[in-house]
Amino acid sequence: MSAREPRPAIPEDVKREVRERCGFGCVLCGAPIYQYDHMHEWSKGGAHEPDNLTLLCASHHEEKTKNLLPIERVRRANGNPFNRPKVESPAHVLHYYGDSFEVFMGSTQFTQRLGLAGVCTLVEVNSEPLLSFRIDQGGLLVSLKLCGRDGSPLVTIVDNELTYATASWDVQFKGRALTVREGKGKIRARLAFDPPRRLNLQRALFAHDGLQVEVDPNGIHVPDHNIHLGGGLWDGFYTKGVVAYDKRHKVDGCEGAFLCMPVDE
């Protein structure tokens, strides 16, 4: 008796097509952590075809496997995915806590232990806080706003609640990393979450009121203005990290920042 041959992997281009059609989340609840499900089971002759695949969160996938979720309900949801009519995904809670943070932005590392009711704005652009940490009732709360090239919101975190734009070309939450692409091979944002205290921004774009600050593997940049911060460990106590502003904006509090980026237009 011959051993059963292993099931081949789903092709990556098929996965991306399924993700986009499903709104980058479970078709029933929109959850961004999902599994690829064969509506016509692989073991019963179902193929790795886009029309036969959908996205289900672990809970709904298990219900379907145990016949607690009828396939007809899955097929209806596949035809009208939860996230498709929405501008952004449902909120996904990130499990950060404690009194300290460690953030990598490209090759640059920021770390700090916050005091009681402590607050640190790690990235501020034209007076707008775009990455910050604060302590509330013993919990570490992260807030973040990343944009696309056109300035539209791409990834947002408000007090540990993560959402992302569903109109993106591709959004993939794989393992601990969230990747947003604006085209094939064009990564616009890539974040790796490592609770309870660590966040890794491998690629990101912060923008407000006409000014952009970009993160890539080499560090932090103000595009087209020859301003760059690369490498280094920034430790100790500080209320602000990177502060970027143009001449139209008056900025207070640069004395407490590691790097001020005044930009002449």
Backbone bond lengths (Angstrom), bond angles and torsions (degrees), N, CA, C in turn:
res aa  C-N    CA-C-N  psi(-1)  N-CA   C-N-CA  omega(-1)  CA-C   N-CA-C  phi
1 M - - - 1.460 - - 1.523 109.29 -
2 S 1.340 116.45 122.60 1.457 120.44 -177.57 1.520 110.88 -81.97
3 A 1.338 113.81 147.02 1.468 119.13 178.61 1.525 109.60 -71.17
4 R 1.328 114.56 147.12 1.461 119.21 178.25 1.524 109.88 -67.31
5 E 1.335 116.71 133.22 1.462 120.82 179.52 1.524 109.51 -69.05
6 P 1.344 117.21 141.73 1.467 119.77 -179.72 1.529 111.23 -64.91
7 R 1.313 115.31 148.73 1.456 119.97 179.06 1.519 109.92 -70.50
8 P 1.324 118.66 130.38 1.470 120.12 178.83 1.527 111.06 -66.66
9 A 1.320 115.25 156.15 1.459 120.12 179.81 1.532 110.27 -70.41
10 I 1.315 115.77 150.44 1.467 120.96 174.74 1.527 107.67 -70.39
11 P 1.315 119.56 128.81 1.474 121.04 179.29 1.530 111.48 -58.16
12 E 1.331 116.05 143.87 1.463 120.69 -175.81 1.527 112.53 -63.02
13 D 1.354 117.40 -35.96 1.463 118.37 179.88 1.529 111.08 -68.53
14 V 1.324 116.43 -30.99 1.470 120.19 176.03 1.527 109.63 -69.46
15 K 1.321 117.57 -42.50 1.468 120.95 177.95 1.530 110.83 -58.32
16 R 1.335 116.53 -45.65 1.461 118.84 -177.98 1.526 111.29 -63.32
17 E 1.329 116.83 -40.74 1.463 120.54 177.88 1.528 110.80 -61.16
18 V 1.331 116.45 -41.18 1.467 120.54 179.22 1.530 110.52 -67.56
19 R 1.335 117.21 -42.79 1.472 120.57 179.19 1.521 111.07 -58.49
20 E 1.328 115.74 -46.39 1.464 119.19 -177.94 1.526 110.81 -64.65
21 R 1.327 116.68 -45.38 1.463 119.55 -179.12 1.519 111.68 -61.81
22 C 1.328 116.96 -33.96 1.467 121.26 -176.59 1.528 113.05 -88.72
23 G 1.336 117.35 1.76 1.458 119.11 179.07 1.510 113.06 74.65
24 F 1.334 117.10 23.10 1.462 123.38 174.69 1.522 112.74 62.01
25 G 1.321 117.09 36.29 1.454 120.85 177.32 1.516 110.82 -167.21
26 C 1.321 115.54 171.86 1.469 121.18 176.74 1.525 109.67 -53.38
27 V 1.320 117.24 131.40 1.466 119.96 -176.12 1.524 112.33 -67.25
28 L 1.334 116.80 -18.16 1.464 120.47 -178.61 1.526 113.21 -93.05
29 C 1.330 117.51 -35.46 1.472 119.41 -175.79 1.518 113.94 -130.04
30 G 1.327 118.52 -8.53 1.459 121.61 178.02 1.509 115.30 84.39
31 A 1.325 119.63 -0.37 1.466 122.05 -177.16 1.528 110.79 -56.21
32 P 1.354 117.67 134.74 1.466 120.41 -176.06 1.526 114.05 -79.50
33 I 1.330 117.95 -12.48 1.467 121.07 175.47 1.527 106.90 -99.34
34 Y 1.314 116.36 112.02 1.460 121.11 -167.64 1.513 111.02 -140.40
35 Q 1.338 114.67 174.48 1.456 123.12 174.57 1.527 107.92 -129.57
36 Y 1.326 116.12 153.00 1.465 120.73 177.17 1.520 108.22 -84.07
37 D 1.320 115.83 125.88 1.465 120.76 -176.48 1.523 110.24 -116.52
38 H 1.339 115.70 133.98 1.463 121.43 172.18 1.524 107.89 -86.35
39 M 1.308 116.81 113.02 1.465 119.12 179.18 1.525 110.52 -63.39
40 H 1.323 117.58 -44.08 1.470 121.55 166.95 1.519 105.64 -94.31
41 E 1.325 117.06 109.59 1.456 122.46 -168.54 1.532 112.45 -53.07
42 W 1.331 115.10 139.75 1.464 121.27 177.11 1.530 111.15 -56.65
43 S 1.319 116.19 -41.32 1.469 120.55 -178.29 1.519 112.60 -65.80
44 K 1.347 116.20 -15.78 1.464 120.53 -179.92 1.523 111.94 -111.26
45 G 1.320 115.63 19.46 1.459 119.86 175.11 1.509 115.21 102.84
46 G 1.325 117.64 2.79 1.461 120.46 178.20 1.523 111.56 -68.68
47 A 1.328 116.54 145.60 1.462 121.08 -173.93 1.530 111.45 -108.09
48 H 1.358 114.27 165.09 1.460 121.58 174.05 1.532 109.52 -79.08
49 E 1.300 117.59 55.95 1.460 122.05 179.98 1.529 109.19 -106.89
50 P 1.338 118.15 143.12 1.468 120.47 -178.46 1.524 113.13 -52.52
51 D 1.339 117.24 -39.55 1.471 120.02 -177.44 1.529 112.55 -70.07
52 N 1.337 116.47 -16.24 1.463 119.75 -179.84 1.528 112.63 -100.27
53 L 1.325 116.76 -2.84 1.461 120.87 -176.12 1.521 111.14 -112.00
54 T 1.319 115.43 147.36 1.463 121.27 175.05 1.520 108.26 -146.14
55 L 1.332 116.48 175.28 1.461 121.81 178.88 1.523 109.55 -110.67
56 L 1.324 115.49 129.44 1.463 121.78 175.36 1.526 109.15 -132.14
57 C 1.318 116.85 139.29 1.459 119.82 172.01 1.527 108.55 -66.92
58 A 1.333 116.87 166.92 1.465 120.70 -176.18 1.526 111.86 -59.32
59 S 1.333 116.07 -38.29 1.465 119.62 -178.15 1.528 111.28 -66.58
60 H 1.342 117.18 -48.32 1.467 119.86 -179.74 1.527 111.11 -69.65
61 H 1.355 116.51 -32.76 1.461 118.93 178.17 1.540 110.29 -64.29
62 E 1.322 116.25 -42.44 1.463 119.72 179.19 1.523 110.94 -66.25
63 E 1.332 116.88 -39.22 1.470 119.50 177.14 1.525 110.86 -60.31
64 K 1.332 115.71 -42.63 1.468 119.12 179.02 1.528 110.42 -63.85
65 T 1.341 117.41 -43.50 1.457 121.57 179.91 1.525 111.79 -60.05
66 K 1.337 116.04 -36.28 1.468 120.92 -178.47 1.532 112.98 -89.64
67 N 1.344 115.41 8.97 1.468 121.13 179.63 1.527 113.02 62.66
68 L 1.335 116.01 26.32 1.463 120.80 172.76 1.529 111.19 -91.42
69 L 1.317 115.84 -14.65 1.462 122.21 178.24 1.526 107.74 -121.04
70 P 1.331 118.48 108.38 1.466 120.89 -176.65 1.529 111.84 -61.92
71 I 1.317 116.21 141.57 1.460 121.23 179.39 1.518 111.23 -60.00
72 E 1.345 117.79 -30.65 1.471 119.91 178.57 1.523 111.05 -62.44
73 R 1.339 116.39 -37.17 1.469 120.57 178.19 1.521 110.58 -67.09
74 V 1.324 116.81 -38.57 1.465 121.06 177.82 1.524 110.34 -65.33
75 R 1.338 117.14 -42.81 1.458 120.38 -178.93 1.530 111.28 -65.51
76 R 1.328 117.09 -37.28 1.468 119.53 177.08 1.528 110.81 -64.80
77 A 1.324 115.85 -43.14 1.460 119.68 179.06 1.530 111.05 -66.98
78 N 1.322 116.83 -35.54 1.458 120.46 177.39 1.524 111.05 -62.82
79 G 1.329 116.76 -32.85 1.468 120.60 178.35 1.521 112.83 -78.25
80 N 1.325 116.52 -17.67 1.466 121.25 179.09 1.525 108.71 -143.91
81 P 1.344 118.27 71.74 1.464 121.52 -172.97 1.532 112.87 -60.52
82 F 1.309 115.48 146.46 1.465 122.90 -176.94 1.531 112.18 -52.39
83 N 1.331 117.74 -43.07 1.470 120.92 -174.25 1.519 114.35 -82.08
84 R 1.338 118.13 -17.73 1.452 119.99 -169.25 1.534 114.37 -59.53
85 P 1.344 120.89 -43.78 1.466 118.41 -178.99 1.523 113.64 -80.03
86 K 1.328 117.72 -0.72 1.454 121.04 -172.86 1.528 111.04 -99.15
87 V 1.333 115.26 151.27 1.461 121.58 177.03 1.523 110.71 -76.15
88 E 1.334 116.10 -35.57 1.452 120.34 179.18 1.520 110.18 -134.85
89 S 1.311 115.22 161.48 1.460 121.54 -179.02 1.519 110.50 -71.98
90 P 1.338 117.68 164.31 1.466 119.74 169.15 1.524 109.75 -63.28
91 A 1.327 116.61 157.94 1.460 120.54 -179.25 1.524 110.84 -71.70
92 H 1.321 115.06 136.77 1.464 121.79 174.93 1.523 107.42 -115.68
93 V 1.319 117.34 124.64 1.464 121.72 -174.24 1.532 110.19 -80.91
94 L 1.341 115.30 128.57 1.459 122.27 175.28 1.525 109.19 -96.81
95 H 1.314 117.10 141.52 1.464 120.78 -170.26 1.527 111.90 -99.31
96 Y 1.346 115.21 65.14 1.457 120.66 174.37 1.521 109.36 -94.28
97 Y 1.332 114.84 142.36 1.466 118.98 178.57 1.525 108.38 -162.93
98 G 1.333 115.69 172.11 1.454 121.04 -178.75 1.516 111.57 103.78
99 D 1.332 117.07 -163.93 1.463 120.49 -175.13 1.528 112.55 -124.24
100 S 1.339 117.72 17.52 1.459 119.55 179.75 1.524 110.08 -144.80
101 F 1.338 115.27 158.78 1.463 120.04 177.44 1.516 109.52 -135.21
102 E 1.336 114.57 158.44 1.459 123.04 174.87 1.523 106.68 -140.22
103 V 1.319 116.09 116.76 1.464 121.16 -174.93 1.524 109.64 -124.74
104 F 1.331 115.38 129.56 1.453 121.48 172.70 1.526 107.94 -104.67
105 M 1.328 116.14 128.16 1.466 121.30 172.12 1.518 106.52 -122.12
106 G 1.322 114.77 97.27 1.454 118.93 -172.42 1.517 109.37 63.16
107 S 1.331 116.59 -125.18 1.461 121.95 -178.24 1.526 112.72 -89.55
108 T 1.324 117.98 3.40 1.460 122.20 -175.55 1.522 110.14 -107.16
109 Q 1.321 116.07 136.73 1.465 121.33 -176.66 1.527 110.13 -119.84
110 F 1.332 115.02 133.11 1.461 121.90 175.54 1.521 108.44 -118.82
111 T 1.317 116.62 135.76 1.453 120.20 177.21 1.521 109.51 -145.53
112 Q 1.330 116.15 147.67 1.453 120.02 -179.90 1.527 109.39 -164.47
113 R 1.323 115.51 147.28 1.457 121.45 169.59 1.523 106.83 -103.05
114 L 1.321 116.15 116.81 1.451 121.41 -177.71 1.526 110.42 -83.04
115 G 1.317 116.24 143.82 1.452 120.05 174.30 1.517 110.75 -78.56
116 L 1.330 116.56 -178.20 1.457 120.72 177.08 1.519 109.50 -58.48
117 A 1.331 116.20 132.88 1.466 122.58 -178.23 1.525 111.98 58.37
118 G 1.348 116.94 25.89 1.454 121.13 -178.26 1.516 112.46 -73.80
119 V 1.339 115.07 152.52 1.466 122.02 178.87 1.522 107.97 -139.07
120 C 1.329 116.92 138.66 1.464 121.46 173.25 1.519 108.87 -138.40
121 T 1.333 115.93 124.42 1.456 121.61 173.18 1.516 107.60 -94.17
122 L 1.322 116.15 109.24 1.460 119.86 -173.43 1.525 112.22 -83.38
123 V 1.334 117.41 -32.01 1.468 121.16 175.36 1.525 108.44 -135.18
124 E 1.332 115.36 126.92 1.466 121.64 176.87 1.525 107.82 -132.36
125 V 1.326 116.98 128.79 1.468 122.14 -179.62 1.520 108.59 -125.11
126 N 1.324 115.81 121.72 1.472 121.31 -178.69 1.528 111.57 47.47
127 S 1.327 114.60 51.23 1.477 124.52 176.01 1.524 114.33 69.96
128 E 1.333 118.12 6.63 1.463 121.34 -179.92 1.535 109.66 -103.82
129 P 1.353 118.72 118.79 1.470 120.13 175.43 1.533 110.15 -69.41
130 L 1.336 116.65 124.11 1.465 120.97 -177.15 1.521 113.37 -117.73
131 L 1.320 117.54 -14.14 1.467 122.39 170.95 1.517 107.54 -146.64
132 S 1.317 116.57 118.23 1.463 119.48 -176.72 1.522 110.85 -146.67
133 F 1.321 114.76 158.04 1.459 123.80 177.29 1.524 108.34 -129.88
134 R 1.309 116.00 142.43 1.455 118.99 175.82 1.527 109.67 -149.24
135 I 1.320 114.29 154.95 1.452 121.71 177.02 1.522 108.78 -98.61
136 D 1.308 116.41 131.17 1.465 120.92 176.49 1.528 108.40 -141.84
137 Q 1.327 115.37 116.13 1.466 121.81 179.94 1.530 111.44 51.03
138 G 1.312 114.78 42.43 1.455 120.45 176.67 1.511 115.11 82.60
139 G 1.328 117.52 -0.95 1.461 120.41 -179.48 1.512 111.81 -103.15
140 L 1.336 116.76 149.64 1.454 123.04 176.51 1.525 108.08 -95.95
141 L 1.328 116.41 117.10 1.459 121.63 -176.95 1.528 109.69 -110.58
142 V 1.336 115.53 128.33 1.461 123.09 -179.59 1.521 109.11 -105.95
143 S 1.331 116.82 136.27 1.462 121.93 171.81 1.525 108.22 -130.46
144 L 1.333 115.88 138.39 1.463 121.43 -172.60 1.520 109.35 -152.68
145 K 1.331 116.14 144.41 1.463 120.85 172.87 1.519 108.64 -139.61
146 L 1.348 115.84 117.41 1.454 122.10 176.11 1.527 109.31 -113.93
147 C 1.331 115.54 147.45 1.466 120.54 -175.58 1.518 111.38 -120.20
148 G 1.327 114.71 162.41 1.448 121.55 169.07 1.514 109.73 -85.10
149 R 1.330 116.98 178.58 1.466 121.17 -179.09 1.527 112.32 -59.74
150 D 1.341 116.41 -29.90 1.458 119.78 -178.63 1.526 112.60 -85.72
151 G 1.334 116.91 3.05 1.459 120.46 179.30 1.510 114.96 88.19
152 S 1.323 118.09 -3.23 1.466 120.75 -179.75 1.525 110.33 -76.61
153 P 1.359 117.48 148.74 1.471 120.34 -179.93 1.521 111.38 -60.62
154 L 1.318 116.05 136.77 1.457 121.61 -178.17 1.526 110.31 -116.40
155 V 1.331 116.01 -53.36 1.465 123.15 177.76 1.521 107.96 -133.54
156 T 1.331 116.76 131.29 1.460 121.35 -179.05 1.524 109.60 -132.04
157 I 1.319 115.85 135.33 1.464 121.83 170.74 1.520 107.07 -125.37
158 V 1.323 116.85 126.86 1.457 122.03 175.15 1.518 107.44 -123.46
159 D 1.328 115.78 110.96 1.473 120.88 179.78 1.528 111.45 48.49
160 N 1.349 115.04 53.77 1.477 123.77 175.44 1.526 114.41 75.34
161 E 1.326 119.23 5.67 1.467 120.95 177.58 1.532 109.09 -103.82
162 L 1.333 115.00 113.32 1.457 122.85 -173.89 1.523 111.52 -93.53
163 T 1.336 116.64 132.66 1.468 122.50 169.50 1.528 108.37 -135.31
164 Y 1.332 116.14 161.92 1.463 120.33 178.14 1.527 108.77 -145.10
165 A 1.323 115.97 156.90 1.466 121.72 -179.24 1.522 109.90 -71.56
166 T 1.316 116.69 132.30 1.471 120.40 -178.20 1.531 112.32 -86.92
167 A 1.339 117.47 -5.87 1.462 120.33 179.82 1.526 111.95 -88.76
168 S 1.319 118.09 4.06 1.463 121.48 -178.83 1.528 111.24 -65.46
169 W 1.341 116.12 158.26 1.464 120.15 177.49 1.520 110.07 -64.74
170 D 1.344 116.27 -39.44 1.462 119.61 176.70 1.528 109.42 -158.22
171 V 1.330 115.16 138.24 1.466 122.80 172.90 1.520 106.51 -130.96
172 Q 1.328 115.88 128.35 1.468 119.95 -177.63 1.525 109.10 -134.95
173 F 1.321 115.97 121.74 1.463 122.35 174.74 1.519 106.16 -106.78
174 K 1.331 116.02 101.63 1.461 120.92 -174.86 1.518 108.83 -126.21
175 G 1.330 116.49 123.42 1.453 119.25 -174.35 1.520 109.47 64.10
176 R 1.322 116.47 -123.71 1.462 121.01 178.21 1.523 112.78 -102.80
177 A 1.334 116.98 5.43 1.468 120.67 -172.60 1.524 112.29 -109.77
178 L 1.316 115.37 136.35 1.456 122.97 173.51 1.523 107.61 -107.97
179 T 1.338 116.29 122.83 1.463 121.82 -178.80 1.516 109.56 -122.59
180 V 1.326 116.45 129.82 1.459 122.52 176.79 1.523 107.96 -118.33
181 R 1.333 116.34 126.76 1.463 121.38 -179.06 1.522 110.13 -115.35
182 E 1.334 115.52 144.68 1.462 120.57 176.11 1.519 111.69 -100.07
183 G 1.321 116.92 -0.46 1.451 123.78 177.53 1.520 108.25 177.45
184 K 1.314 117.49 175.11 1.449 120.84 -178.45 1.526 110.44 -60.86
185 G 1.328 116.01 121.15 1.461 120.81 -179.89 1.507 114.77 75.58
186 K 1.328 118.48 3.91 1.471 121.98 -176.98 1.526 109.63 -109.23
187 I 1.330 115.99 91.90 1.456 121.10 -178.97 1.524 109.30 -81.84
188 R 1.310 115.86 122.62 1.454 120.62 178.73 1.524 111.05 -96.41
189 A 1.339 117.87 -34.83 1.462 121.16 177.50 1.516 108.99 -145.53
190 R 1.322 115.05 138.39 1.463 120.05 174.55 1.519 107.97 -144.37
191 L 1.337 115.60 118.51 1.450 122.70 -178.26 1.521 108.72 -125.01
192 A 1.308 116.83 135.77 1.459 121.44 173.99 1.522 107.81 -114.38
193 F 1.320 116.68 123.12 1.461 122.64 -177.88 1.524 109.34 -96.33
194 D 1.313 115.64 132.63 1.460 120.64 -179.87 1.531 108.35 -139.83
195 P 1.356 116.89 71.47 1.462 120.06 -179.88 1.535 110.36 -62.96
196 P 1.346 117.56 153.76 1.463 125.34 17.12 1.511 116.14 -95.08
197 R 1.368 119.88 -1.51 1.467 118.02 -172.46 1.522 114.51 -137.78
198 R 1.346 119.61 -11.51 1.467 120.65 -169.48 1.523 111.46 -107.50
199 L 1.345 115.19 139.96 1.459 123.00 176.18 1.524 107.59 -137.29
200 N 1.325 116.05 132.96 1.457 121.15 -178.49 1.527 109.10 -119.44
201 L 1.327 116.32 111.92 1.466 121.78 175.45 1.528 107.16 -97.34
202 Q 1.320 116.62 104.01 1.456 120.88 -178.44 1.522 111.35 -87.38
203 R 1.341 115.77 -35.30 1.458 121.97 172.15 1.525 108.17 -143.90
204 A 1.328 116.32 134.59 1.458 119.56 -177.22 1.522 109.09 -163.40
205 L 1.325 115.14 154.97 1.454 120.84 175.61 1.523 108.10 -132.90
206 F 1.343 115.57 115.66 1.457 122.67 173.84 1.526 107.94 -98.38
207 A 1.333 117.29 134.86 1.465 119.37 -177.85 1.516 110.33 -150.47
208 H 1.343 115.10 141.89 1.456 120.18 173.33 1.519 109.44 -159.41
209 D 1.327 114.71 129.74 1.469 122.45 173.67 1.524 112.43 50.96
210 G 1.347 115.26 47.94 1.454 121.13 171.70 1.515 116.51 89.92
211 L 1.317 118.11 -3.87 1.465 120.93 -178.79 1.526 109.70 -115.80
212 Q 1.335 116.33 137.68 1.456 121.69 -177.46 1.530 111.28 -122.75
213 V 1.320 115.01 141.19 1.469 122.43 172.76 1.526 106.89 -125.17
214 E 1.318 115.79 124.98 1.468 120.46 -172.25 1.528 110.67 -114.09
215 V 1.333 114.95 142.21 1.463 122.34 174.89 1.521 108.62 -114.26
216 D 1.328 116.57 130.48 1.458 121.57 172.07 1.524 107.63 -139.04
217 P 1.322 119.43 179.81 1.473 119.24 -176.02 1.523 114.70 -57.32
218 N 1.336 118.52 -20.75 1.458 121.05 -179.13 1.523 113.63 -85.44
219 G 1.325 117.94 -14.82 1.456 119.37 -179.73 1.510 112.90 141.71
220 I 1.338 115.57 -147.05 1.463 123.53 -174.03 1.530 108.37 -116.84
221 H 1.338 116.70 133.49 1.455 120.89 -174.57 1.525 111.02 -136.22
222 V 1.340 114.86 153.59 1.459 120.75 163.20 1.525 105.59 -106.55
223 P 1.338 118.21 103.66 1.462 120.63 -174.39 1.532 112.12 -55.90
224 D 1.335 115.42 141.05 1.467 123.42 175.35 1.521 113.47 69.91
225 H 1.334 118.18 6.53 1.474 119.30 179.34 1.524 112.36 -124.61
226 N 1.341 117.26 7.92 1.462 121.93 174.47 1.526 112.62 55.33
227 I 1.336 116.26 38.27 1.463 121.69 176.23 1.520 107.87 -115.38
228 H 1.331 116.48 129.65 1.459 120.40 -170.62 1.520 110.33 -148.54
229 L 1.326 116.27 139.44 1.458 123.38 171.06 1.514 107.17 -126.75
230 G 1.329 117.14 115.81 1.453 120.28 -178.24 1.514 111.47 -132.13
231 G 1.324 116.28 134.18 1.442 121.36 177.79 1.519 112.64 76.35
232 G 1.301 115.40 174.02 1.455 120.22 175.54 1.515 113.34 101.08
233 L 1.330 114.91 151.11 1.454 123.40 174.19 1.511 107.53 -115.03
234 W 1.332 116.09 118.57 1.454 121.84 -177.74 1.525 107.95 -105.12
235 D 1.318 115.06 106.30 1.454 121.87 -173.32 1.533 108.96 -122.03
236 G 1.335 115.80 172.01 1.455 119.79 177.83 1.512 111.20 107.29
237 F 1.340 115.18 -152.62 1.464 120.30 179.93 1.521 109.06 -117.18
238 Y 1.328 116.52 125.81 1.457 121.57 178.26 1.517 108.41 -153.00
239 T 1.316 116.07 148.84 1.466 120.21 -179.30 1.517 111.88 -92.14
240 K 1.341 116.72 -20.19 1.459 120.67 178.63 1.519 109.43 -140.30
241 G 1.341 115.16 150.67 1.450 120.40 177.53 1.517 111.19 -102.24
242 V 1.332 117.18 -88.02 1.467 122.90 -179.88 1.519 108.81 -102.66
243 V 1.316 116.11 123.29 1.461 122.04 178.30 1.524 107.83 -119.92
244 A 1.331 117.46 116.79 1.465 122.27 178.76 1.527 108.90 -117.65
245 Y 1.323 116.85 137.02 1.468 119.80 179.70 1.518 109.50 -155.92
246 D 1.321 116.14 154.26 1.447 120.49 175.35 1.532 109.30 -104.22
247 K 1.320 116.91 178.93 1.460 120.45 -171.38 1.526 112.95 -71.57
248 R 1.326 117.35 -10.54 1.462 119.63 177.41 1.526 112.43 -81.83
249 H 1.315 117.24 -6.84 1.460 120.82 -174.62 1.529 110.37 -123.04
250 K 1.298 115.25 129.00 1.447 121.06 174.05 1.519 108.15 -87.69
251 V 1.322 116.19 130.24 1.454 120.88 -176.42 1.521 109.41 -119.91
252 D 1.321 115.97 127.74 1.463 121.81 174.59 1.523 109.21 -105.71
253 G 1.302 116.37 150.49 1.458 119.89 172.56 1.509 114.94 92.80
254 C 1.336 118.22 12.65 1.462 119.73 178.72 1.527 111.59 -64.97
255 E 1.325 117.09 -22.18 1.463 119.29 -179.26 1.526 111.72 -59.62
256 G 1.340 117.22 -28.47 1.454 120.92 -179.07 1.507 113.80 -93.15
257 A 1.337 117.20 7.31 1.462 120.56 -175.37 1.524 110.91 -101.47
258 F 1.332 115.83 150.62 1.450 120.55 175.03 1.525 111.44 -72.97
259 L 1.315 117.06 -38.06 1.458 119.88 -176.06 1.516 109.73 -143.91
260 C 1.330 116.49 120.04 1.463 121.45 172.93 1.521 107.51 -102.46
261 M 1.315 115.79 134.56 1.452 121.95 -177.86 1.525 110.40 -119.87
262 P 1.323 118.81 77.92 1.473 119.17 173.73 1.513 110.25 -71.41
263 V 1.291 117.51 132.18 1.461 122.21 -176.18 1.517 109.14 -118.05
264 D 1.324 117.01 124.93 1.463 121.19 174.67 1.508 109.19 -89.23
265 E 1.334 115.46 126.85 1.464 119.45 -178.21 1.524 109.51 -77.33
